[in-house]
Amino acid sequence: MFSAKGIKIKTTSSSSAETIADSDDLLTEILLRLPIKSLLNFKCVSKHWLSLISDPVFYLCLNPSNSPCALMVHKWPRLDNPEFDFVNLGSKHSNPPFKTLNFVNDSSIIKIIQSCNGLLLCNSFCKKSRKLNYYIYNPTTKQRKILPALGQVGKTYGLYLAFDPTKSPHYKVICVCQCNISQSVYRIHIYSPETGQWRVSSTATFTLPFSIGFHGGVFWNDSIHWYTDVGPSMRFDTDEEKVKEMPMPSMPYDCYRRRVAYFGESRRHLRLVEIHNRTSTQFNVCEMERDHSRWFVKHRVNLGGVVNAFPGMIRSYHNPSVLNYYVFQIMGIEREATDDGDYLVLHIPAQIIRYNLKDGSFKKLRDFAPNYKREDASNFGYCNAYQYIQSLACV
């Protein structure tokens, strides 16, 4: 380049750009400082940039805490076209990813089955064709993928999503099918986007007593976890493709089945709350050891202060000795992004609050109008809640 006097001046812009382009470390440092929307666009710049942004190491640097920025809570009783509210958990991100799910161009009713590290497993049911489809959906990128039909596999018990972006950019979908109803024999089918097909796991067939139901289906530590009504529970190791026993806390001698109030994962921790006693505002939060050897008590909770502040939690028309005398729902047990502690996301009548498990303090996250007029406002306006984690994962 030349100045006004005709003297040649050496430019450094092109050499700087080349230096950055030739250094993955420098380029990664720059990309990590960009907003999600920009990263989505830059994945299309080149195969090299796509590889960098899709790398599990990049994800770890982008979201090292793997903490959800919000909960997507399903309103009810809107069953024909489910609506969701976006409950911010304190992060800077505040824009709802959607209000309703409408990525299918027909009259299908779309519902969320599971949220797993930024991806959603959904299903849609079309009233006209009576057809049920399953999808993987990324609410951050708006990408979706329809899963192929399973075919004749017996009675489908449930589908579950297994995705750990810190280890692999690829997810798996686990389907549990009851192939022999009279004997409660179950077989596991696995879908991988790498092959685009379902396959039967030859090592994952199991039998349960007919009277025992299993519930949950939470992905954590390379396994899908289910709890049973009584006795030991189980997990499916997605790497070894084996069904293994999972210990459970002992139940009180006078209880014939589990009363699970919460079973979920947050920031690589699996949590469980069972409420068996009549003083339901006092309970333990249990956490599973990383080696699946046992549950241990992580927190002891007493919601007495919350009840005093929100007397609408009391069903005054009930006897205080009954289990559901107090009205609340645990929507999440989350962990601070800074590792300062854990907190409950509690749904109480007409509000959602955040309860600090370290010091017992609490604050309001969301107000909502009750659906029905009741003296004690004990009706709920929300039901299921799903974690929202921003993700660049491809589906």
C-alpha positions as CSV (number, residue, x, y, z in Angstrom):
1,M,0.0,0.0,0.0
2,F,1.2,3.6,-0.7
3,S,0.9,6.9,1.3
4,A,0.0,10.2,-0.3
5,K,3.7,10.9,-0.8
6,G,4.2,7.7,-2.7
7,I,6.2,6.0,0.1
8,K,5.5,2.3,0.3
9,I,4.1,1.3,3.7
10,K,4.1,-2.4,4.7
11,T,0.6,-3.7,5.8
12,T,0.2,-6.2,8.6
13,S,-3.5,-7.0,8.2
14,S,-3.0,-9.9,5.8
15,S,-0.1,-11.4,7.7
16,S,-2.1,-11.2,11.0
17,A,-5.0,-13.0,9.3
18,E,-2.7,-15.7,8.0
19,T,-1.2,-16.1,11.5
20,I,-4.6,-16.6,13.0
21,A,-5.7,-18.9,10.3
22,D,-2.6,-21.0,10.7
23,S,-3.0,-21.3,14.5
24,D,-5.9,-23.4,15.8
25,D,-5.3,-22.1,19.3
26,L,-5.6,-18.5,18.3
27,L,-8.6,-19.1,16.2
28,T,-10.3,-21.1,19.0
29,E,-9.7,-18.3,21.5
30,I,-11.4,-15.9,19.1
31,L,-14.3,-18.2,18.3
32,L,-15.0,-18.8,22.0
33,R,-15.7,-15.1,22.5
34,L,-18.4,-15.0,19.9
35,P,-22.2,-15.4,20.6
36,I,-23.9,-18.7,19.7
37,K,-25.6,-17.2,16.6
38,S,-22.3,-16.2,15.1
39,L,-20.8,-19.6,15.7
40,L,-23.7,-21.2,13.9
41,N,-22.9,-19.1,10.9
42,F,-19.2,-19.7,11.1
43,K,-19.6,-23.4,11.0
44,C,-20.4,-22.9,7.3
45,V,-17.1,-21.0,6.6
46,S,-15.1,-24.1,6.0
47,K,-14.6,-27.8,6.9
48,H,-11.8,-26.7,9.2
49,W,-13.9,-24.2,11.1
50,L,-16.8,-26.8,11.3
51,S,-14.3,-29.3,12.8
52,L,-13.1,-26.8,15.4
53,I,-16.5,-25.7,16.5
54,S,-17.9,-29.3,16.6
55,D,-15.0,-30.6,18.6
56,P,-16.0,-31.9,22.2
57,V,-13.0,-29.9,23.5
58,F,-14.4,-26.7,22.1
59,Y,-17.8,-27.5,23.8
60,L,-16.0,-27.9,27.1
61,C,-14.4,-24.5,26.7
62,L,-17.6,-22.9,25.6
63,N,-19.8,-24.2,28.4
64,P,-17.4,-25.7,31.0
65,S,-20.1,-26.0,33.7
66,N,-22.6,-27.6,31.4
67,S,-25.3,-25.7,33.3
68,P,-28.8,-25.1,32.0
69,C,-29.6,-21.4,31.5
70,A,-33.3,-22.0,31.8
71,L,-36.1,-24.5,32.3
72,M,-38.7,-24.9,29.6
73,V,-41.9,-25.6,31.5
74,H,-45.0,-27.1,30.0
75,K,-48.3,-25.4,30.7
76,W,-51.4,-27.4,31.2
77,P,-54.1,-28.3,30.5
78,R,-53.2,-27.3,26.9
79,L,-52.8,-30.8,25.5
80,D,-53.9,-30.1,22.0
81,N,-51.1,-27.6,21.3
82,P,-48.7,-27.6,24.3
83,E,-47.3,-24.2,25.3
84,F,-44.0,-23.6,27.2
85,D,-42.8,-20.9,29.4
86,F,-39.1,-20.0,29.7
87,V,-37.9,-19.8,33.3
88,N,-34.6,-18.1,33.4
89,L,-32.2,-19.6,36.0
90,G,-30.0,-16.5,36.4
91,S,-27.9,-16.6,33.2
92,K,-27.5,-13.7,30.8
93,H,-29.5,-15.5,28.2
94,S,-33.1,-14.5,28.3
95,N,-34.7,-15.1,24.9
96,P,-37.1,-18.1,24.9
97,P,-36.2,-20.6,22.2
98,F,-39.9,-21.2,21.4
99,K,-43.4,-20.9,22.8
100,T,-44.9,-23.8,21.0
101,L,-43.2,-26.6,19.0
102,N,-44.4,-26.2,15.4
103,F,-41.5,-27.6,13.2
104,V,-43.9,-30.2,11.6
105,N,-45.9,-28.8,8.7
106,D,-49.2,-30.5,9.5
107,S,-51.7,-30.7,12.3
108,S,-49.5,-32.9,14.4
109,I,-49.3,-32.3,18.2
110,I,-45.6,-32.1,19.2
111,K,-44.5,-33.0,22.7
112,I,-41.2,-33.1,24.5
113,I,-40.2,-36.5,25.8
114,Q,-36.7,-35.7,27.1
115,S,-34.1,-33.0,27.3
116,C,-30.4,-34.2,27.2
117,N,-27.5,-31.8,27.2
118,G,-29.0,-29.3,24.7
119,L,-31.0,-31.7,22.5
120,L,-34.6,-32.6,22.8
121,L,-36.3,-35.9,22.0
122,C,-39.8,-35.2,20.8
123,N,-42.8,-37.0,19.3
124,S,-45.6,-35.8,17.1
125,F,-49.0,-37.4,16.6
126,C,-51.1,-36.5,13.6
127,K,-54.8,-36.9,14.3
128,K,-55.7,-37.4,10.6
129,S,-53.2,-40.1,9.7
130,R,-53.0,-41.5,13.3
131,K,-49.2,-41.6,12.8
132,L,-46.7,-41.2,15.6
133,N,-43.2,-39.9,14.7
134,Y,-40.1,-39.2,16.8
135,Y,-37.6,-36.4,16.3
136,I,-34.3,-35.1,17.6
137,Y,-34.5,-31.3,17.9
138,N,-32.0,-28.7,18.7
139,P,-33.9,-25.6,20.0
140,T,-30.8,-23.4,19.7
141,T,-30.1,-24.1,16.0
142,K,-33.7,-25.1,15.1
143,Q,-32.4,-28.2,13.4
144,R,-34.5,-31.4,13.5
145,K,-34.2,-34.9,12.4
146,I,-37.0,-37.5,12.1
147,L,-36.1,-40.9,13.3
148,P,-36.8,-43.9,11.1
149,A,-39.7,-46.2,12.0
150,L,-39.0,-49.1,14.3
151,G,-41.1,-51.6,12.5
152,Q,-42.5,-54.7,14.2
153,V,-40.6,-54.8,17.4
154,G,-43.3,-55.5,20.0
155,K,-44.8,-53.1,22.4
156,T,-42.7,-49.9,22.6
157,Y,-42.2,-49.1,26.3
158,G,-40.2,-45.9,25.8
159,L,-37.5,-43.9,23.9
160,Y,-34.6,-42.3,25.6
161,L,-31.9,-39.9,24.4
162,A,-28.2,-40.5,25.3
163,F,-25.9,-37.5,24.5
164,D,-22.7,-36.3,26.1
165,P,-21.1,-33.6,23.9
166,T,-17.9,-33.6,26.1
167,K,-17.1,-37.1,24.8
168,S,-18.6,-37.2,21.3
169,P,-20.6,-35.0,18.9
170,H,-22.9,-38.0,18.2
171,Y,-26.0,-39.0,20.2
172,K,-27.8,-42.3,20.6
173,V,-31.5,-43.1,20.9
174,I,-32.4,-46.0,23.1
175,C,-35.7,-47.8,22.6
176,V,-37.0,-50.3,25.2
177,C,-39.5,-52.8,23.6
178,Q,-41.5,-55.4,25.5
179,C,-41.2,-58.4,23.2
180,N,-43.0,-60.8,25.5
181,I,-45.8,-59.2,27.4
182,S,-46.8,-62.3,29.3
183,Q,-43.3,-62.8,30.7
184,S,-42.2,-59.1,30.9
185,V,-39.2,-59.7,28.6
186,Y,-37.7,-56.5,27.3
187,R,-35.2,-55.9,24.4
188,I,-33.3,-52.7,23.6
189,H,-32.9,-51.2,20.2
190,I,-30.4,-48.5,19.4
191,Y,-30.4,-45.7,16.8
192,S,-27.2,-43.9,15.8
193,P,-27.1,-40.9,13.4
194,E,-23.8,-42.3,12.0
195,T,-25.7,-45.2,10.4
196,G,-29.2,-43.7,10.3
197,Q,-30.7,-47.0,11.3
198,W,-32.0,-48.9,14.3
199,R,-30.3,-52.1,15.4
200,V,-31.1,-54.6,18.1
201,S,-28.6,-54.8,21.0
202,S,-27.8,-58.5,21.2
203,T,-26.5,-58.1,24.8
204,A,-29.3,-56.1,26.2
205,T,-32.3,-58.3,26.9
206,F,-33.8,-58.4,30.4
207,T,-36.7,-59.7,32.4
208,L,-38.6,-58.0,35.2
209,P,-41.3,-59.4,37.5
210,F,-44.7,-58.6,35.9
211,S,-45.8,-56.5,39.0
212,I,-42.8,-54.2,39.0
213,G,-42.9,-51.1,36.9
214,F,-39.8,-49.1,36.0
215,H,-39.7,-45.3,35.5
216,G,-37.5,-42.4,34.7
217,G,-35.0,-42.9,31.9
218,V,-32.4,-40.3,32.9
219,F,-29.1,-40.2,31.0
220,W,-26.0,-39.7,33.2
221,N,-22.5,-41.1,33.3
222,D,-22.8,-43.1,30.1
223,S,-26.0,-44.9,31.2
224,I,-29.8,-44.6,31.0
225,H,-31.2,-44.9,34.6
226,W,-34.5,-46.2,35.7
227,Y,-36.0,-46.7,39.1
228,T,-38.4,-49.5,40.0
229,D,-41.4,-49.4,42.4
230,V,-39.7,-51.8,44.8
231,G,-36.3,-53.4,45.2
232,P,-33.1,-52.6,43.2
233,S,-33.3,-50.5,40.1
234,M,-31.4,-50.7,36.8
235,R,-29.4,-48.9,34.2
236,F,-28.4,-49.5,30.6
237,D,-24.7,-48.9,30.0
238,T,-24.6,-47.3,26.5
239,D,-20.9,-48.1,25.9
240,E,-21.0,-51.7,27.0
241,E,-24.6,-52.2,25.9
242,K,-25.4,-54.1,29.1
243,V,-28.3,-53.8,31.6
244,K,-26.9,-53.5,35.1
245,E,-28.3,-53.3,38.6
246,M,-28.5,-49.9,40.3
247,P,-28.8,-49.8,44.1
248,M,-31.5,-47.7,45.6
249,P,-31.9,-46.2,49.1
250,S,-33.8,-48.4,51.5
251,M,-37.5,-47.7,52.0
252,P,-39.3,-47.4,55.3
253,Y,-40.6,-50.7,56.6
254,D,-44.3,-49.6,56.3
255,C,-44.0,-48.6,52.6
256,Y,-44.8,-51.0,49.8
257,R,-43.6,-48.8,46.9
258,R,-41.3,-45.9,46.2
259,R,-42.6,-42.3,46.4
260,V,-40.1,-40.5,44.1
261,A,-40.6,-36.8,44.1
262,Y,-37.6,-36.1,41.9
263,F,-35.2,-38.1,39.7
264,G,-32.9,-36.2,37.4
265,E,-29.5,-35.0,36.4
266,S,-27.8,-31.6,36.4
267,R,-24.2,-30.7,35.6
268,R,-23.0,-34.4,35.7
269,H,-24.7,-35.2,39.0
270,L,-27.6,-37.7,39.4
271,R,-30.1,-36.7,42.2
272,L,-33.0,-38.4,43.8
273,V,-35.7,-37.3,46.3
274,E,-38.1,-39.8,47.9
275,I,-40.8,-38.5,50.3
276,H,-42.4,-41.2,52.4
277,N,-43.0,-39.4,55.7
278,R,-46.1,-37.3,56.5
279,T,-44.0,-34.3,57.2
280,S,-43.4,-33.9,53.5
281,T,-41.6,-30.6,53.8
282,Q,-38.6,-32.3,55.3
283,F,-36.7,-34.6,53.0
284,N,-33.2,-35.6,51.9
285,V,-31.6,-35.0,48.5
286,C,-29.5,-38.0,47.6
287,E,-26.8,-38.2,45.0
288,M,-25.3,-41.2,43.2
289,E,-21.6,-42.0,43.4
290,R,-19.8,-41.9,40.1
291,D,-19.1,-45.6,40.2
292,H,-22.8,-46.4,40.7
293,S,-22.0,-48.1,44.1
294,R,-24.5,-46.2,46.3
295,W,-26.6,-43.2,47.0
296,F,-25.5,-40.7,49.7
297,V,-27.3,-37.9,51.4
298,K,-26.1,-34.6,49.8
299,H,-28.6,-32.2,51.5
300,R,-31.2,-32.3,54.2
301,V,-34.1,-30.0,53.4
302,N,-36.7,-28.3,55.6
303,L,-39.2,-26.1,53.6
304,G,-40.8,-24.7,56.8
305,G,-39.7,-21.2,56.0
306,V,-41.1,-21.4,52.5
307,V,-44.5,-22.6,53.9
308,N,-44.5,-19.7,56.3
309,A,-43.9,-17.2,53.5
310,F,-46.4,-18.9,51.1
311,P,-49.3,-20.3,53.2
312,G,-51.1,-21.1,49.9
313,M,-49.0,-24.2,49.9
314,I,-51.3,-25.7,52.6
315,R,-54.3,-27.7,51.6
316,S,-56.4,-26.5,54.5
317,Y,-59.3,-28.8,53.8
318,H,-57.0,-31.9,54.4
319,N,-55.9,-33.5,57.6
320,P,-52.3,-32.3,58.4
321,S,-51.3,-36.0,58.7
322,V,-51.8,-36.8,55.0
323,L,-48.9,-36.9,52.6
324,N,-50.2,-34.3,50.2
325,Y,-51.1,-31.7,52.9
326,Y,-48.5,-29.4,51.5
327,V,-48.5,-28.5,47.8
328,F,-45.2,-28.2,45.9
329,Q,-43.4,-29.8,43.1
330,I,-39.6,-30.2,42.6
331,M,-39.0,-29.1,39.0
332,G,-35.3,-29.3,39.2
333,I,-32.2,-29.7,41.4
334,E,-29.6,-27.5,39.8
335,R,-26.0,-26.6,40.6
336,E,-24.6,-23.1,40.4
337,A,-22.3,-22.5,37.4
338,T,-19.6,-21.2,39.8
339,D,-19.9,-24.4,42.0
340,D,-21.1,-22.3,44.9
341,G,-23.8,-24.7,45.8
342,D,-27.1,-26.4,44.7
343,Y,-30.6,-25.1,44.6
344,L,-34.1,-26.4,44.1
345,V,-36.5,-25.1,41.5
346,L,-39.8,-25.4,43.4
347,H,-43.2,-25.1,41.8
348,I,-45.7,-23.8,44.4
349,P,-49.2,-22.5,43.8
350,A,-49.0,-19.6,41.4
351,Q,-45.2,-19.3,41.6
352,I,-41.9,-20.9,40.8
353,I,-39.2,-20.1,43.3
354,R,-35.5,-20.9,43.7
355,Y,-34.5,-22.4,47.1
356,N,-30.8,-22.3,48.1
357,L,-29.9,-25.7,49.6
358,K,-26.8,-24.1,51.3
359,D,-28.5,-21.5,53.5
360,G,-32.3,-22.1,53.0
361,S,-32.9,-18.7,51.4
362,F,-35.3,-18.4,48.4
363,K,-36.4,-16.0,45.8
364,K,-39.2,-15.8,43.2
365,L,-38.4,-16.9,39.6
366,R,-41.8,-16.7,38.0
367,D,-45.4,-15.7,38.8
368,F,-48.4,-17.1,36.9
369,A,-52.1,-16.8,37.2
370,P,-54.0,-19.8,38.6
371,N,-56.1,-21.8,36.2
372,Y,-59.0,-22.0,38.6
373,K,-60.3,-20.0,41.5
374,R,-59.7,-21.8,44.8
375,E,-59.5,-20.5,48.3
376,D,-56.1,-22.0,48.9
377,A,-54.8,-21.7,45.2
378,S,-53.5,-25.2,45.4
379,N,-53.9,-25.8,41.6
380,F,-50.8,-25.9,39.4
381,G,-50.4,-24.0,36.2
382,Y,-47.3,-26.0,35.0
383,C,-46.5,-29.7,34.8
384,N,-43.3,-31.0,33.2
385,A,-40.0,-29.1,33.1
386,Y,-37.1,-29.6,30.7
387,Q,-33.6,-28.1,30.9
388,Y,-32.5,-25.7,28.2
389,I,-28.8,-25.8,27.5
390,Q,-27.5,-23.8,24.5
391,S,-25.9,-26.3,22.1
392,L,-24.2,-26.3,18.7
393,A,-24.7,-30.0,18.2
394,C,-25.8,-31.2,14.8
395,V,-28.7,-33.6,14.7
